[in-house]
Amino acid sequence: MKIKTLLIEIYLSNHIKKTDLDLRHVLVDTIESRNLGEVVEETSSPEALEVVIEHPANKNIEQPVKDILLSLGFDSFKMEYLRHIA
């Protein structure tokens, strides 16, 4: 099965707060509970949160993930697929 890797960068308006980290956990739990993919990495910096999701290549997850982000109040983000080097 072919796998795609989606990087989500969530930009924060101010320095990271505890509520941002809590929402990141809700985001990750929601993605995995809806079987959209497997979250393989989570990182944070003062300005951004990053989440990396691996999912089957035949599954389109961009719109469901975008809807989840918006419902959690994250409105400044970028999603991009990472290239795999064989």
N, C-alpha and C positions, 0 to 999 in steps of 0.2 A: 504494500500500500504506500502510495506517495504521500508525503507530509509537507505541509506549508507552515511557515513560521511568520507570525504576525507580531510586529512590534507596535505597542501603543505608548506614545509619549503624552502625558497629561501635564499641561503647563499650569502652574499655580500662580495666582495673582500676587501673593505675598510669600513670606517664608513658610515652609511646611508646618502644619499644625497637627495636633493629635487627631482631630476630626478627619483630616486628609488621609492619614494612615488607616483610621478605622474604615473609611469609605473604600480604600484600596482593598482591604480584606473582604468587604461586602462584594466589591466588584469581582474579585477572584472567586469567591464562593459561588456567586451567581453564574459566572461563566462556566464553571465546572459542573454545577448542579443542573444546568440546562444542556449539558453535554455538547457545548459549542467547541470545546477543545480542552487541552491540558495546559495549565499555566506552568511554565518551566522556569520562569525567572521573574522576580519582583525586585526592583531597586528604587531608591529614592534619593533625591538631593534637595537642597533648600528650595530649588525652583521648579522641580518636576518629579513626577512619579513615572516609572516605566514598568510595563508588564509585557512579558513575552508569552505568546500562546502558540502551541503546536496543534494542528488539526488536520484531518484528512483533506487532501487536495481537492476532492470532489465536493466538499462542503463549503457553502458560502456563508461566512459568519460576520462580514463587515457590518451589515445593517443591524443585526441583533446586538452586536457589541456596541455600536454607536448609540442605539436606543437605551441600552443599559447605562452607558456613560452619561447621557443627557438626563436620564431619570435620577441619577445620583447627584446631579448638579455640576458635573464636569462639562463645561462648554468650550474649553480651549484645549484641544488635543489634536494629535496627528497619528494616523495609522499608516504603516507601510510594511510591505512584505520584505523579509530579508532573503538575500540570495544564498543558496547553498552551494558550497564549493565541493565538488566530488573529488 
